[in-house]
Amino acid sequence: MTPPIPLVFALNKALDIIEENGKKERFQLYQDRSEKIMKGVQELGITLFSKEGYESPTVTCMDPPENRSIDEVIQGMHNRGFTLTKGYGEKLKDTTWRIGNMGYIKDRNINLMLQALGEVLK
């Protein structure tokens, strides 16, 4: 069986970055991104699915907006170059949607995503 070589290289690069910058700093980066996304979607009138204090630092799960279906939001964001996904699992896949924040994401990308989300929700 051949291992997925590009994934192995990507994992090695990610581990190099964590080793260089520190694990604590990496986790803080995810927390900061998560807080920015949560604040931004709430300013757009979207309710978070997670109870306060139980939010994930790497993915934000939300209830659907009142004026759009989950599929409309996901497709509208896809048309603008952003990938959002439905909730995870049998119970949540059709009743929530998610924004992930791991990987190579700059603060500017989050700002652009929130701007596009605002356009989709209008």
C-alpha positions as CSV (number, residue, x, y, z in Angstrom):
1,M,0.0,0.0,0.0
2,T,1.4,3.4,-1.0
3,P,1.1,6.2,1.6
4,P,-0.3,9.5,0.4
5,I,3.1,11.2,0.0
6,P,1.7,14.8,-0.3
7,L,-0.1,14.4,3.0
8,V,3.0,13.1,4.7
9,F,5.0,16.2,3.4
10,A,2.2,18.5,4.5
11,L,2.1,16.9,8.0
12,N,5.9,17.2,8.3
13,K,5.7,20.9,7.3
14,A,2.9,21.5,9.8
15,L,4.9,19.9,12.5
16,D,8.0,21.9,11.6
17,I,5.9,25.1,12.0
18,I,4.6,24.0,15.4
19,E,8.1,23.1,16.5
20,E,9.5,26.4,15.3
21,N,6.7,28.6,16.8
22,G,5.7,26.5,19.8
23,K,2.6,24.5,20.5
24,K,1.2,27.0,22.9
25,E,1.4,29.8,20.3
26,R,-0.2,27.5,17.7
27,F,-3.1,26.8,19.9
28,Q,-3.5,30.5,20.7
29,L,-3.6,31.3,17.0
30,Y,-6.5,28.9,16.6
31,Q,-8.3,30.4,19.6
32,D,-7.8,33.9,18.3
33,R,-9.2,32.9,14.8
34,S,-12.1,31.2,16.4
35,E,-13.0,34.2,18.5
36,K,-12.8,36.5,15.5
37,I,-15.1,34.2,13.5
38,M,-17.6,33.8,16.3
39,K,-17.8,37.5,16.9
40,G,-18.1,38.2,13.1
41,V,-20.9,35.7,12.5
42,Q,-22.8,37.0,15.6
43,E,-22.5,40.5,14.2
44,L,-24.2,39.2,11.1
45,G,-27.1,37.9,13.2
46,I,-26.1,34.3,13.2
47,T,-26.5,32.2,16.4
48,L,-23.7,29.9,17.5
49,F,-24.7,26.3,18.1
50,S,-22.3,25.7,20.9
51,K,-23.2,26.7,24.4
52,E,-20.9,29.4,25.8
53,G,-17.7,27.8,27.2
54,Y,-17.9,24.8,25.0
55,E,-16.8,26.3,21.7
56,S,-14.2,24.6,19.6
57,P,-11.0,26.6,18.9
58,T,-10.7,25.0,15.4
59,V,-14.3,25.0,14.0
60,T,-17.3,27.2,14.6
61,C,-20.7,25.5,14.4
62,M,-23.8,27.7,13.8
63,D,-27.5,27.5,13.6
64,P,-28.9,28.3,10.1
65,P,-29.6,31.9,9.4
66,E,-33.3,32.8,9.4
67,N,-33.4,34.2,5.9
68,R,-31.4,31.5,4.0
69,S,-31.2,27.7,3.9
70,I,-27.9,26.1,4.8
71,D,-27.5,24.9,1.2
72,E,-28.0,28.5,-0.1
73,V,-25.3,29.8,2.3
74,I,-22.9,27.0,1.4
75,Q,-23.4,27.5,-2.3
76,G,-23.3,31.3,-2.1
77,M,-20.0,31.1,-0.2
78,H,-18.6,28.5,-2.7
79,N,-19.5,30.9,-5.5
80,R,-17.3,33.5,-3.7
81,G,-14.4,31.1,-3.3
82,F,-15.0,29.9,0.3
83,T,-15.8,26.4,1.6
84,L,-18.2,26.0,4.4
85,T,-19.7,22.7,5.4
86,K,-22.8,21.3,6.9
87,G,-22.9,20.2,10.5
88,Y,-21.3,16.9,11.4
89,G,-23.2,13.7,12.2
90,E,-26.7,12.4,11.5
91,K,-28.4,14.8,13.8
92,L,-26.6,18.0,12.9
93,K,-25.8,17.7,9.2
94,D,-29.1,19.3,8.1
95,T,-29.6,21.7,11.0
96,T,-26.2,23.4,11.4
97,W,-23.2,24.5,9.4
98,R,-19.5,25.0,10.1
99,I,-16.5,27.2,9.5
100,G,-13.1,25.7,10.1
101,N,-10.0,27.7,10.9
102,M,-7.1,25.3,10.8
103,G,-4.4,25.4,8.2
104,Y,-2.7,28.3,6.4
105,I,-5.2,31.1,7.0
106,K,-4.4,34.8,7.3
107,D,-6.4,37.3,9.2
108,R,-7.2,38.9,5.9
109,N,-8.8,35.7,4.7
110,I,-11.2,35.7,7.7
111,N,-12.1,39.3,7.0
112,L,-12.9,38.5,3.4
113,M,-14.9,35.4,4.4
114,L,-17.0,37.4,6.8
115,Q,-17.6,40.1,4.2
116,A,-18.7,37.5,1.7
117,L,-20.9,35.8,4.2
118,G,-22.6,39.2,4.9
119,E,-23.2,39.5,1.1
120,V,-24.7,36.0,0.9
121,L,-27.0,36.7,3.9
122,K,-28.5,39.9,2.3
